[in-house]
């Protein structure tokens, strides 16, 4: 039986009293800051202690600017849009080295970690919109691969088990003008190093409408589906296509669309839960419970069976009201996945 691994998507709430603006300013300075490193490590610890088996470093940067701000700087590039390997740094990943080292010393084994990089199409659309320069799309793919390559070679106290390419525009954005083969080539280019080093390569799609693109990419093996909030997404995927291409799924088993969840509570109590915050725990105590999560996973498993390799929350938790509530959701996911495995 294929082991179902619990991973998470990345973003996480900041601690109380720390603003996004302050964090953005520290990242813009481009050097490790003690307070920022502590914030990153503490958030990462929340994930580890909640039972996430392959946690992503806490993503506190804009998904596009994190990479584009480096790629745009001519001093960081060999040629336009082709970043130098040593400049292709993910600062959050560097920060978690101390947590990972403590984990290694305590447990006698390295922690498995997931990294998330923004895909070449997403970066291209942010920078160029609806124009069409295939060579630049491929350069973005090559640059993203260098971020992955640099991350793998510099990881000392942890293993990079999973690399996720984030491509939310595929299947949603009408501006996509490249044909399928051009997209497949660019995506394959973005994860060459990950595949070569034996990492599982996920693609995180916000819509599975064009999931077959990922099945055709030789370096992508896992397709992420946000199926907790939208169970009908599973109906768009053909198990035989997965089997024929030897592809797997990462299924969303916990909802992360906090604004929709809060809207349910607002209607129930006729109030604004963002102000009347005493109702927030209902989301994790009554709505997104381990039993609900186990039931979702059981449903997905009844359709796809061995083709499910990863499970976790639909998306990131950065918009959630507190680190404690976000952490409890992760604990619920751990319990739900565990309960499902016991039921088999």
Secondary structure, 3 states (H helix, E strand, C coil): CCCCEEECCCCCCCCCCCCHHHHHHHHHCCCCCHHHHHHHHHHHHHHHHHCCCEEECCCCCCCCHHHHHHHCCHHHEEECCEECHHHCCCHHHHHCHHHHHHHHHHHCCCEEEEEEEECHHHHHHHHHCCCCCHHHHHHHHHHHHHHHHHHHHHCCCEEEEEEEEECCCCCCCCCCCCCHHHHHHHHHHHCHHHHHCCCEEEEECCCHHHHHHHHHCCCCCEEEECCCCCHHHHHHCCHHHHHHCCCEEEEEEECCCHHHHHHHHHHHHCCCCCCCHHHCCHHHHHHCCHHHHHHHHHHHHHHHHHHEEEEEECCCCCCCCCHHHHHHHHHHHHHHHHHHHHHC
